[in-house]
Amino acid sequence: MDTRTHRDCVRARLRAAGAPFILAALTAACGSGSVAPTESPPGGGGTSSAPPAVAKAYAGGASVDPSIVAADNGFGLSLLNTLIPGNSGNVAIAPVSVAMALQIVYNGAVGSTQQAMAQTLQLGSLNTATLNTDNSALEASLLDPDPKVQITLANSLWLNPSLSVSASFTTTDQTYYGATVGRLAGAPDNINAWVDTETQGLITQILPAESTSYYQNLYALIVNVIYFKGQWTSGFDPNQTVAQPFTRSDGSPVTSEFMNQTGSFGYYAGNNFQVLRLPYGQGALSMLIVLPNYGVDIGGFVAAIAPAAIDNWVAALQTESGSIALPRFTATFGASLPGALTSLGMGGAFCTSSGADFSGIAPGACISDVEHKTVIEVDESGTVAAGATSVGIGISAVGAGQFSMTMDHPFFYAIRDDQTRVLLFVGVLMDPTA
């Protein structure tokens, strides 16, 4: 069964929801493949069913708006290039994960904060309604794309029961992004456990170790994960894997295990680089490898890559015979992103700015932190990869038109019953360490 037939069968099952006899017939005709149980919409192997808007987009065969693809790709490349200069090792991110997590938060941004986020996320003229609909279609397109490829895209929203978050924001996150709603109580362990489950154990921790008071002072945490597992269309023979040198950017050599294969590949040779396409499963998804010539500065080369250039390279690929050697590798990368996002123009959205306005989420809300982790494993059989992004929604320390008060010297305090006006406790703090 080819990819299109496979997806048409799954789509038909969704249309037949509530009609068990039709579902049974479709299952017999289409085969089980890697489709999720018919009692819930497919989720690419994830533990939660597709959200209502995504299931509707999938069943209706909604097309993906090129605008959301251009936004995510452009933002992802910009973010990657911002992270490369400060890292001497491997850098890997999941653009869809970071973009979607921030786009969820974007639903609650107002005024200049929303404008800054739109610029950084390269959303152009997309308003929130279109953005959410476009993301639903994008998520739907990633449901069961190929019988030999598994993709899980999952979201969660962790709320502080002591602080009120806009009900419409929560509803939007559930309707369009399928957010699992939980409590911040128990963070970070409960959130890390959710990420661990959704990424099949590839990412066991997304949240850094923080004091309990840090989470108690958050309105909410938005977390997105993406998990990918795909078999090569033509796998590498492990018996052909051999050790050979790999030259690092500083010229020093290191020995690595190289997988070797001879055959027909999608290939393109540019002026100072080569492009190779390695497909997964039935060919709907692939890994694109771009290799600059020796002596070409990798940082400068990657900085010049635009989404349109990648599209042009793919269009220029020709099927050619050749021999390839690809290192077997595992790349693990993690970073706190406020610095990178600030450099891309989103500084006003963070709690360090007095102008952050997320009143669509809660009064005085601001982004306290953005964390991202990625793991990619490439071997003879295929690729397993996962990315996770968390966005903390904190309380602005300094808001527009508000005062600043720092209790950094002795002060008086009282605990008062405001109904009876009785002072239950009073005191003067002279030394907080005493």
C-alpha positions as a Markdown table, in Angstrom:
| # | Residue | x | y | z |
|---|---|---|---|---|
| 1 | Met | 0.0 | 0.0 | 0.0 |
| 2 | Asp | 1.5 | 3.4 | -1.0 |
| 3 | Thr | 1.5 | 6.4 | 1.3 |
| 4 | Arg | -1.5 | 8.1 | -0.3 |
| 5 | Thr | -3.6 | 5.0 | -0.2 |
| 6 | His | -2.6 | 4.5 | 3.5 |
| 7 | Arg | -3.6 | 8.0 | 4.4 |
| 8 | Asp | -6.9 | 7.8 | 2.5 |
| 9 | Cys | -7.8 | 4.7 | 4.4 |
| 10 | Val | -7.1 | 6.3 | 7.7 |
| 11 | Arg | -9.0 | 9.4 | 6.7 |
| 12 | Ala | -12.0 | 7.3 | 5.7 |
| 13 | Arg | -11.9 | 5.7 | 9.2 |
| 14 | Leu | -12.1 | 9.1 | 10.8 |
| 15 | Arg | -15.1 | 10.0 | 8.6 |
| 16 | Ala | -16.7 | 6.7 | 9.7 |
| 17 | Ala | -16.3 | 7.4 | 13.4 |
| 18 | Gly | -19.5 | 6.2 | 15.2 |
| 19 | Ala | -20.3 | 3.6 | 12.5 |
| 20 | Pro | -18.6 | 0.4 | 13.7 |
| 21 | Phe | -19.7 | -1.8 | 10.7 |
| 22 | Ile | -18.2 | 0.7 | 8.2 |
| 23 | Leu | -15.1 | 0.9 | 10.3 |
| 24 | Ala | -14.7 | -2.9 | 10.4 |
| 25 | Ala | -15.1 | -3.0 | 6.6 |
| 26 | Leu | -12.5 | -0.3 | 6.1 |
| 27 | Thr | -10.1 | -2.0 | 8.5 |
| 28 | Ala | -10.4 | -5.2 | 6.5 |
| 29 | Ala | -9.9 | -3.5 | 3.2 |
| 30 | Cys | -7.1 | -1.3 | 4.2 |
| 31 | Gly | -5.2 | -3.5 | 6.6 |
| 32 | Ser | -4.0 | -2.5 | 10.1 |
| 33 | Gly | -0.7 | -0.9 | 9.0 |
| 34 | Ser | 0.6 | 1.4 | 11.8 |
| 35 | Val | -2.8 | 3.1 | 12.4 |
| 36 | Ala | -3.8 | 3.9 | 15.9 |
| 37 | Pro | -6.9 | 2.0 | 17.3 |
| 38 | Thr | -10.1 | 3.0 | 15.5 |
| 39 | Glu | -11.8 | 4.2 | 18.7 |
| 40 | Ser | -9.7 | 7.3 | 18.6 |
| 41 | Pro | -8.2 | 9.5 | 15.9 |
| 42 | Pro | -4.7 | 8.6 | 14.9 |
| 43 | Gly | -1.8 | 10.1 | 16.7 |
| 44 | Gly | 1.3 | 8.8 | 15.0 |
| 45 | Gly | 1.9 | 6.4 | 18.0 |
| 46 | Gly | 1.4 | 9.1 | 20.6 |
| 47 | Thr | -0.5 | 8.4 | 23.8 |
| 48 | Ser | -3.2 | 11.0 | 23.3 |
| 49 | Ser | -5.8 | 11.3 | 20.5 |
| 50 | Ala | -5.8 | 14.1 | 17.9 |
| 51 | Pro | -7.4 | 17.3 | 19.1 |
| 52 | Pro | -10.8 | 18.2 | 17.6 |
| 53 | Ala | -9.6 | 20.7 | 15.0 |
| 54 | Val | -6.8 | 18.4 | 13.9 |
| 55 | Ala | -9.1 | 15.4 | 13.5 |
| 56 | Lys | -11.5 | 17.6 | 11.5 |
| 57 | Ala | -8.6 | 18.8 | 9.3 |
| 58 | Tyr | -7.4 | 15.2 | 8.8 |
| 59 | Ala | -10.8 | 13.8 | 7.9 |
| 60 | Gly | -11.5 | 16.7 | 5.5 |
| 61 | Gly | -8.1 | 16.4 | 3.8 |
| 62 | Ala | -7.3 | 20.0 | 4.6 |
| 63 | Ser | -4.3 | 21.3 | 2.7 |
| 64 | Val | -1.3 | 22.9 | 4.6 |
| 65 | Asp | -1.0 | 26.6 | 4.2 |
| 66 | Pro | 2.5 | 27.4 | 2.7 |
| 67 | Ser | 2.6 | 30.5 | 5.0 |
| 68 | Ile | 2.9 | 28.4 | 8.2 |
| 69 | Val | 5.5 | 26.2 | 6.6 |
| 70 | Ala | 7.5 | 29.3 | 5.5 |
| 71 | Ala | 7.2 | 30.8 | 9.0 |
| 72 | Asp | 8.3 | 27.7 | 10.8 |
| 73 | Asn | 11.2 | 27.0 | 8.4 |
| 74 | Gly | 12.4 | 30.6 | 8.4 |
| 75 | Phe | 12.2 | 30.9 | 12.2 |
| 76 | Gly | 13.9 | 27.6 | 12.7 |
| 77 | Leu | 16.9 | 28.5 | 10.5 |
| 78 | Ser | 17.2 | 31.9 | 12.1 |
| 79 | Leu | 17.2 | 30.3 | 15.6 |
| 80 | Leu | 19.7 | 27.7 | 14.5 |
| 81 | Asn | 22.1 | 30.3 | 13.2 |
| 82 | Thr | 21.7 | 32.3 | 16.5 |
| 83 | Leu | 22.7 | 29.2 | 18.5 |
| 84 | Ile | 25.7 | 28.0 | 16.4 |
| 85 | Pro | 28.2 | 30.8 | 17.3 |
| 86 | Gly | 28.0 | 30.1 | 21.0 |
| 87 | Asn | 28.4 | 26.3 | 20.7 |
| 88 | Ser | 31.6 | 24.5 | 19.7 |
| 89 | Gly | 29.8 | 21.1 | 19.6 |
| 90 | Asn | 26.8 | 19.7 | 17.8 |
| 91 | Val | 23.7 | 21.9 | 17.6 |
| 92 | Ala | 20.3 | 20.5 | 16.7 |
| 93 | Ile | 16.8 | 21.9 | 17.3 |
| 94 | Ala | 13.3 | 20.9 | 16.4 |
| 95 | Pro | 11.9 | 24.1 | 14.7 |
| 96 | Val | 8.3 | 22.9 | 14.7 |
| 97 | Ser | 8.5 | 22.2 | 18.5 |
| 98 | Val | 9.9 | 25.6 | 19.4 |
| 99 | Ala | 7.7 | 27.5 | 16.9 |
| 100 | Met | 4.5 | 25.7 | 18.0 |
| 101 | Ala | 5.1 | 26.2 | 21.7 |
| 102 | Leu | 5.7 | 29.9 | 21.1 |
| 103 | Gln | 2.7 | 30.2 | 18.7 |
| 104 | Ile | 0.5 | 28.8 | 21.4 |
| 105 | Val | 1.7 | 31.5 | 23.8 |
| 106 | Tyr | 1.3 | 34.0 | 20.9 |
| 107 | Asn | -2.5 | 33.5 | 21.3 |
| 108 | Gly | -2.4 | 35.4 | 24.5 |
| 109 | Ala | 0.0 | 38.2 | 23.4 |
| 110 | Val | -1.3 | 41.7 | 23.0 |
| 111 | Gly | -0.1 | 44.9 | 21.4 |
| 112 | Ser | 3.6 | 45.5 | 20.9 |
| 113 | Thr | 4.4 | 42.1 | 22.5 |
| 114 | Gln | 2.3 | 40.3 | 19.9 |
| 115 | Gln | 4.0 | 42.3 | 17.1 |
| 116 | Ala | 7.5 | 41.5 | 18.4 |
| 117 | Met | 6.6 | 37.8 | 18.6 |
| 118 | Ala | 5.0 | 37.8 | 15.1 |
| 119 | Gln | 8.2 | 39.3 | 13.7 |
| 120 | Thr | 10.5 | 36.8 | 15.5 |
| 121 | Leu | 8.3 | 33.9 | 14.5 |
| 122 | Gln | 8.1 | 35.3 | 10.9 |
| 123 | Leu | 4.3 | 35.0 | 10.9 |
| 124 | Gly | 3.8 | 37.8 | 8.5 |
| 125 | Ser | 0.0 | 38.6 | 8.1 |
| 126 | Leu | -1.2 | 35.5 | 9.9 |
| 127 | Asn | -3.6 | 36.3 | 12.6 |
| 128 | Thr | -4.3 | 34.0 | 15.6 |
| 129 | Ala | -7.4 | 32.4 | 14.0 |
| 130 | Thr | -5.6 | 31.6 | 10.8 |
| 131 | Leu | -2.5 | 30.5 | 12.7 |
| 132 | Asn | -4.4 | 28.0 | 14.8 |
| 133 | Thr | -6.3 | 26.7 | 11.7 |
| 134 | Asp | -3.0 | 26.4 | 9.8 |
| 135 | Asn | -1.4 | 24.5 | 12.6 |
| 136 | Ser | -4.3 | 22.1 | 12.8 |
| 137 | Ala | -3.8 | 21.3 | 9.1 |
| 138 | Leu | -0.1 | 21.0 | 9.6 |
| 139 | Glu | -0.5 | 18.6 | 12.6 |
| 140 | Ala | -3.1 | 16.6 | 10.6 |
| 141 | Ser | -0.6 | 16.2 | 7.8 |
| 142 | Leu | 1.9 | 14.6 | 10.2 |
| 143 | Leu | -0.6 | 12.0 | 11.4 |
| 144 | Asp | 0.4 | 8.6 | 9.9 |
| 145 | Pro | 2.4 | 10.0 | 7.0 |
| 146 | Asp | 3.9 | 6.6 | 6.1 |
| 147 | Pro | 3.4 | 3.1 | 7.4 |
| 148 | Lys | 7.2 | 2.9 | 8.3 |
| 149 | Val | 7.4 | 6.3 | 9.9 |
| 150 | Gln | 6.1 | 7.3 | 13.3 |
| 151 | Ile | 5.5 | 10.9 | 14.3 |
| 152 | Thr | 4.1 | 12.1 | 17.6 |
| 153 | Leu | 3.3 | 15.8 | 18.1 |
| 154 | Ala | 1.9 | 16.5 | 21.5 |
| 155 | Asn | 1.2 | 19.5 | 23.7 |
| 156 | Ser | 0.5 | 20.0 | 27.4 |
| 157 | Leu | -0.6 | 22.9 | 29.6 |
| 158 | Trp | 0.3 | 22.9 | 33.2 |
| 159 | Leu | -1.7 | 25.3 | 35.4 |
| 160 | Asn | -1.2 | 26.8 | 38.8 |
| 161 | Pro | -4.5 | 26.4 | 40.7 |
| 162 | Ser | -3.6 | 29.4 | 42.8 |
| 163 | Leu | -3.4 | 31.7 | 39.8 |
| 164 | Ser | -6.2 | 32.2 | 37.2 |
| 165 | Val | -5.5 | 31.7 | 33.5 |
| 166 | Ser | -7.9 | 32.9 | 30.8 |
| 167 | Ala | -10.4 | 30.1 | 30.0 |
| 168 | Ser | -10.4 | 31.0 | 26.3 |
| 169 | Phe | -6.6 | 30.5 | 26.2 |
| 170 | Thr | -6.9 | 27.0 | 27.7 |
| 171 | Thr | -9.8 | 26.1 | 25.4 |
| 172 | Thr | -7.7 | 27.2 | 22.3 |
| 173 | Asp | -4.8 | 25.1 | 23.5 |
| 174 | Gln | -7.0 | 22.1 | 23.8 |
| 175 | Thr | -9.1 | 22.5 | 20.7 |
| 176 | Tyr | -6.3 | 23.3 | 18.2 |
| 177 | Tyr | -3.2 | 21.8 | 19.9 |
| 178 | Gly | -4.7 | 18.9 | 21.9 |
| 179 | Ala | -3.1 | 20.1 | 25.1 |
| 180 | Thr | -3.1 | 17.7 | 28.0 |
| 181 | Val | -4.0 | 19.9 | 31.0 |
| 182 | Gly | -2.3 | 19.2 | 34.3 |
| 183 | Arg | -1.3 | 20.9 | 37.5 |
| 184 | Leu | 2.0 | 22.6 | 38.2 |
| 185 | Ala | 2.0 | 21.0 | 41.6 |
| 186 | Gly | 4.6 | 18.3 | 41.4 |
| 187 | Ala | 6.7 | 20.1 | 38.8 |
| 188 | Pro | 9.3 | 19.5 | 37.5 |
| 189 | Asp | 9.0 | 15.8 | 38.0 |
| 190 | Asn | 5.5 | 15.3 | 36.6 |
| 191 | Ile | 6.3 | 17.4 | 33.5 |
| 192 | Asn | 9.6 | 15.7 | 32.9 |
| 193 | Ala | 7.8 | 12.4 | 33.2 |
| 194 | Trp | 5.2 | 13.5 | 30.5 |
| 195 | Val | 8.0 | 14.5 | 28.2 |
| 196 | Asp | 9.8 | 11.2 | 28.8 |
| 197 | Thr | 6.7 | 9.2 | 27.9 |
| 198 | Glu | 5.8 | 11.2 | 24.8 |
| 199 | Thr | 9.4 | 11.0 | 23.4 |
| 200 | Gln | 9.7 | 7.3 | 24.1 |
| 201 | Gly | 12.5 | 7.9 | 26.6 |
| 202 | Leu | 14.7 | 9.9 | 24.3 |
| 203 | Ile | 14.3 | 13.1 | 26.4 |
| 204 | Thr | 13.9 | 12.4 | 30.1 |
| 205 | Gln | 14.2 | 16.0 | 31.3 |
| 206 | Ile | 13.2 | 19.3 | 29.8 |
| 207 | Leu | 12.9 | 21.4 | 32.9 |
| 208 | Pro | 16.0 | 22.5 | 34.7 |
| 209 | Ala | 16.3 | 22.0 | 38.4 |
| 210 | Glu | 14.5 | 24.9 | 40.1 |
| 211 | Ser | 13.3 | 25.5 | 43.6 |
| 212 | Thr | 9.6 | 24.8 | 44.3 |
| 213 | Ser | 9.0 | 28.5 | 44.7 |
| 214 | Tyr | 9.9 | 29.0 | 41.0 |
| 215 | Tyr | 6.9 | 26.9 | 39.9 |
| 216 | Gln | 4.6 | 28.4 | 42.5 |
| 217 | Asn | 5.2 | 31.8 | 41.0 |
| 218 | Leu | 4.2 | 30.7 | 37.4 |
| 219 | Tyr | 0.8 | 31.1 | 35.9 |
| 220 | Ala | 1.4 | 28.1 | 33.6 |
| 221 | Leu | 3.9 | 26.0 | 31.6 |
| 222 | Ile | 3.4 | 25.2 | 28.0 |
| 223 | Val | 5.2 | 22.1 | 26.7 |
| 224 | Asn | 5.5 | 20.7 | 23.2 |
| 225 | Val | 7.2 | 17.6 | 22.1 |
| 226 | Ile | 7.8 | 16.0 | 18.7 |
| 227 | Tyr | 9.0 | 12.4 | 18.3 |
| 228 | Phe | 10.1 | 10.9 | 15.0 |
| 229 | Lys | 11.0 | 7.3 | 14.1 |
| 230 | Gly | 11.6 | 6.3 | 10.5 |
| 231 | Gln | 13.2 | 3.4 | 8.7 |
| 232 | Trp | 15.4 | 4.2 | 5.7 |
| 233 | Thr | 13.8 | 3.2 | 2.4 |
| 234 | Ser | 17.1 | 1.5 | 1.7 |
| 235 | Gly | 18.9 | 0.6 | 4.9 |
| 236 | Phe | 22.6 | 0.4 | 5.3 |
| 237 | Asp | 24.3 | -3.0 | 5.7 |
| 238 | Pro | 25.9 | -3.0 | 9.2 |
| 239 | Asn | 28.6 | -5.3 | 7.7 |
| 240 | Gln | 29.7 | -2.3 | 5.5 |
| 241 | Thr | 30.1 | 0.0 | 8.5 |
| 242 | Val | 33.8 | 0.8 | 9.1 |
| 243 | Ala | 35.9 | 3.2 | 11.2 |
| 244 | Gln | 37.5 | 6.1 | 9.4 |
| 245 | Pro | 38.6 | 9.6 | 10.2 |
| 246 | Phe | 36.3 | 12.6 | 10.5 |
| 247 | Thr | 37.9 | 16.1 | 10.3 |
| 248 | Arg | 36.4 | 18.7 | 12.7 |
| 249 | Ser | 36.1 | 22.4 | 11.8 |
| 250 | Asp | 39.3 | 23.2 | 13.5 |
| 251 | Gly | 41.2 | 20.7 | 11.4 |
| 252 | Ser | 41.6 | 18.1 | 14.1 |
| 253 | Pro | 40.7 | 14.5 | 13.2 |
| 254 | Val | 38.5 | 12.1 | 15.1 |
| 255 | Thr | 37.6 | 8.5 | 14.3 |
| 256 | Ser | 34.0 | 7.7 | 13.6 |
| 257 | Glu | 31.9 | 4.7 | 12.5 |
| 258 | Phe | 30.8 | 5.3 | 8.8 |
| 259 | Met | 27.9 | 3.6 | 7.2 |
| 260 | Asn | 28.4 | 2.8 | 3.6 |
| 261 | Gln | 26.0 | 2.2 | 0.7 |
| 262 | Thr | 26.1 | 2.1 | -3.1 |
| 263 | Gly | 23.0 | 2.7 | -5.1 |
| 264 | Ser | 20.7 | 5.4 | -6.7 |
| 265 | Phe | 20.1 | 8.5 | -4.8 |
| 266 | Gly | 18.6 | 12.0 | -5.1 |
| 267 | Tyr | 21.7 | 14.1 | -5.7 |
| 268 | Tyr | 22.7 | 17.7 | -6.6 |
| 269 | Ala | 26.1 | 19.3 | -6.8 |
| 270 | Gly | 26.3 | 23.1 | -6.2 |
| 271 | Asn | 29.2 | 25.4 | -6.6 |
| 272 | Asn | 30.9 | 24.5 | -3.3 |
| 273 | Phe | 28.6 | 21.9 | -1.8 |
| 274 | Gln | 26.8 | 18.6 | -2.5 |
| 275 | Val | 23.2 | 17.7 | -1.6 |
| 276 | Leu | 22.0 | 14.1 | -0.8 |
| 277 | Arg | 18.4 | 13.0 | -0.1 |
| 278 | Leu | 17.9 | 9.8 | 1.9 |
| 279 | Pro | 14.2 | 8.8 | 2.0 |
| 280 | Tyr | 12.3 | 7.1 | 4.8 |
| 281 | Gly | 9.7 | 4.4 | 4.3 |
| 282 | Gln | 7.7 | 4.9 | 1.2 |
| 283 | Gly | 9.5 | 8.2 | 0.5 |
| 284 | Ala | 7.1 | 10.8 | 2.0 |
| 285 | Leu | 9.8 | 11.9 | 4.4 |
| 286 | Ser | 13.5 | 12.1 | 4.1 |
| 287 | Met | 16.8 | 13.3 | 5.5 |
| 288 | Leu | 18.5 | 16.0 | 3.4 |
| 289 | Ile | 22.2 | 16.2 | 3.8 |
| 290 | Val | 24.1 | 19.3 | 2.6 |
| 291 | Leu | 27.9 | 18.9 | 2.6 |
| 292 | Pro | 30.1 | 22.0 | 2.0 |
| 293 | Asn | 33.4 | 21.4 | 0.2 |
| 294 | Tyr | 36.6 | 21.2 | 2.3 |
| 295 | Gly | 37.7 | 24.6 | 3.4 |
| 296 | Val | 34.3 | 26.2 | 3.4 |
| 297 | Asp | 33.4 | 27.7 | 6.8 |
| 298 | Ile | 30.4 | 25.8 | 8.1 |
| 299 | Gly | 29.1 | 28.6 | 10.2 |
| 300 | Gly | 29.1 | 31.1 | 7.3 |
| 301 | Phe | 27.7 | 28.5 | 5.0 |
| 302 | Val | 24.7 | 27.6 | 7.2 |
| 303 | Ala | 24.1 | 31.3 | 7.9 |
| 304 | Ala | 23.5 | 31.8 | 4.2 |
| 305 | Ile | 20.9 | 29.0 | 3.9 |
| 306 | Ala | 17.4 | 30.3 | 3.4 |
| 307 | Pro | 14.2 | 28.2 | 3.2 |
| 308 | Ala | 13.9 | 29.0 | -0.5 |
| 309 | Ala | 17.4 | 27.7 | -1.1 |
| 310 | Ile | 16.5 | 24.4 | 0.5 |
| 311 | Asp | 13.4 | 24.2 | -1.7 |
| 312 | Asn | 15.5 | 24.9 | -4.8 |
| 313 | Trp | 18.0 | 22.2 | -3.9 |
| 314 | Val | 15.3 | 19.6 | -3.5 |
| 315 | Ala | 13.8 | 20.7 | -6.9 |
| 316 | Ala | 17.2 | 20.3 | -8.5 |
| 317 | Leu | 17.8 | 16.8 | -7.2 |
| 318 | Gln | 18.5 | 14.2 | -9.9 |
| 319 | Thr | 18.5 | 10.4 | -9.4 |
| 320 | Glu | 22.1 | 9.4 | -9.8 |
| 321 | Ser | 24.2 | 6.3 | -9.0 |
| 322 | Gly | 26.9 | 6.7 | -6.4 |
| 323 | Ser | 28.5 | 5.6 | -3.2 |
| 324 | Ile | 27.8 | 7.3 | 0.1 |
| 325 | Ala | 29.4 | 7.2 | 3.5 |
| 326 | Leu | 27.5 | 8.6 | 6.5 |
| 327 | Pro | 28.7 | 8.7 | 10.0 |
| 328 | Arg | 26.6 | 6.8 | 12.5 |
| 329 | Phe | 25.8 | 9.4 | 15.2 |
| 330 | Thr | 23.8 | 10.6 | 18.1 |
| 331 | Ala | 23.4 | 14.3 | 18.5 |
| 332 | Thr | 22.1 | 15.7 | 21.8 |
| 333 | Phe | 21.5 | 19.4 | 22.3 |
| 334 | Gly | 19.9 | 21.5 | 24.9 |
| 335 | Ala | 19.7 | 25.2 | 25.5 |
| 336 | Ser | 17.8 | 28.0 | 27.3 |
| 337 | Leu | 16.5 | 30.2 | 24.5 |
| 338 | Pro | 15.7 | 33.6 | 26.0 |
| 339 | Gly | 19.0 | 35.0 | 24.8 |
| 340 | Ala | 18.6 | 33.7 | 21.3 |
| 341 | Leu | 15.0 | 34.8 | 21.1 |
| 342 | Thr | 15.9 | 38.3 | 22.4 |
| 343 | Ser | 18.5 | 38.6 | 19.7 |
| 344 | Leu | 15.8 | 37.7 | 17.1 |
| 345 | Gly | 13.6 | 40.6 | 18.4 |
| 346 | Met | 11.4 | 39.0 | 21.1 |
| 347 | Gly | 13.0 | 40.5 | 24.1 |
| 348 | Gly | 9.9 | 42.5 | 25.1 |
| 349 | Ala | 8.0 | 39.3 | 25.7 |
| 350 | Phe | 10.1 | 38.2 | 28.7 |
| 351 | Cys | 9.7 | 39.0 | 32.3 |
| 352 | Thr | 12.9 | 41.0 | 32.2 |
| 353 | Ser | 11.1 | 43.6 | 30.2 |
| 354 | Ser | 8.6 | 46.0 | 31.7 |
| 355 | Gly | 6.5 | 46.0 | 28.5 |
| 356 | Ala | 5.5 | 42.3 | 28.2 |
| 357 | Asp | 1.7 | 42.1 | 27.6 |
| 358 | Phe | 0.1 | 38.6 | 27.7 |
| 359 | Ser | -3.2 | 39.8 | 29.1 |
| 360 | Gly | -4.9 | 37.3 | 26.8 |
| 361 | Ile | -3.5 | 34.7 | 29.2 |
| 362 | Ala | -3.6 | 36.5 | 32.6 |
| 363 | Pro | -3.0 | 40.0 | 34.0 |
| 364 | Gly | 0.7 | 40.8 | 34.3 |
| 365 | Ala | 1.8 | 37.6 | 32.5 |
| 366 | Cys | 5.2 | 37.4 | 30.8 |
| 367 | Ile | 7.5 | 34.6 | 29.5 |
| 368 | Ser | 9.9 | 33.6 | 32.3 |
| 369 | Asp | 11.9 | 31.1 | 30.3 |
| 370 | Val | 12.0 | 28.9 | 27.2 |
| 371 | Glu | 13.9 | 25.6 | 27.3 |
| 372 | His | 14.6 | 23.3 | 24.4 |
| 373 | Lys | 16.2 | 19.9 | 24.0 |
| 374 | Thr | 16.8 | 17.7 | 21.0 |
| 375 | Val | 18.1 | 14.2 | 20.5 |
| 376 | Ile | 18.8 | 12.6 | 17.1 |
| 377 | Glu | 20.0 | 9.1 | 16.6 |
| 378 | Val | 21.1 | 7.9 | 13.1 |
| 379 | Asp | 22.1 | 4.4 | 12.4 |
| 380 | Glu | 22.0 | 1.7 | 9.7 |
| 381 | Ser | 18.2 | 1.1 | 10.1 |
| 382 | Gly | 17.0 | 4.7 | 10.1 |
| 383 | Thr | 16.6 | 7.7 | 12.4 |
| 384 | Val | 15.0 | 8.3 | 15.8 |
| 385 | Ala | 14.7 | 11.9 | 17.0 |
| 386 | Ala | 12.8 | 13.9 | 19.5 |
| 387 | Gly | 12.5 | 17.6 | 20.4 |
| 388 | Ala | 10.9 | 19.2 | 23.5 |
| 389 | Thr | 10.2 | 22.8 | 24.2 |
| 390 | Ser | 8.8 | 24.4 | 27.4 |
| 391 | Val | 7.6 | 28.0 | 27.8 |
| 392 | Gly | 7.1 | 29.3 | 31.4 |
| 393 | Ile | 4.5 | 31.9 | 31.9 |
| 394 | Gly | 5.4 | 34.0 | 34.9 |
| 395 | Ile | 4.2 | 37.1 | 36.7 |
| 396 | Ser | 5.7 | 40.4 | 35.5 |
| 397 | Ala | 7.8 | 42.0 | 38.3 |
| 398 | Val | 7.4 | 45.4 | 36.7 |
| 399 | Gly | 4.4 | 46.3 | 34.6 |
| 400 | Ala | 3.5 | 49.3 | 32.6 |
| 401 | Gly | 2.5 | 52.2 | 35.0 |
| 402 | Gln | 3.5 | 50.1 | 38.0 |
| 403 | Phe | 6.1 | 50.9 | 40.7 |
| 404 | Ser | 9.2 | 48.9 | 41.6 |
| 405 | Met | 9.7 | 47.7 | 45.2 |
| 406 | Thr | 12.7 | 45.7 | 46.3 |
| 407 | Met | 12.7 | 44.6 | 49.9 |
| 408 | Asp | 16.5 | 44.6 | 50.3 |
| 409 | His | 16.7 | 46.1 | 53.8 |
| 410 | Pro | 14.8 | 45.7 | 57.1 |
| 411 | Phe | 11.0 | 46.0 | 56.9 |
| 412 | Phe | 7.8 | 45.6 | 58.9 |
| 413 | Tyr | 5.1 | 43.1 | 58.0 |
| 414 | Ala | 1.7 | 42.1 | 59.2 |
| 415 | Ile | -0.7 | 39.3 | 58.7 |
| 416 | Arg | -4.2 | 40.7 | 58.8 |
| 417 | Asp | -7.8 | 39.4 | 58.6 |
| 418 | Asp | -9.3 | 41.9 | 56.3 |
| 419 | Gln | -12.9 | 41.0 | 57.1 |
| 420 | Thr | -12.4 | 41.8 | 60.8 |
| 421 | Arg | -9.3 | 44.0 | 60.3 |
| 422 | Val | -7.6 | 42.0 | 63.0 |
| 423 | Leu | -3.8 | 41.8 | 62.8 |
| 424 | Leu | -3.0 | 38.1 | 63.2 |
| 425 | Phe | 0.8 | 38.5 | 63.0 |
| 426 | Val | 3.1 | 41.5 | 62.9 |
| 427 | Gly | 6.9 | 41.7 | 62.7 |
| 428 | Val | 10.0 | 43.4 | 61.5 |
| 429 | Leu | 12.4 | 41.5 | 59.3 |
| 430 | Met | 16.0 | 42.5 | 60.2 |
| 431 | Asp | 18.0 | 39.5 | 58.7 |
| 432 | Pro | 16.4 | 37.0 | 56.4 |
| 433 | Thr | 19.2 | 34.5 | 57.0 |
| 434 | Ala | 19.0 | 34.5 | 60.8 |
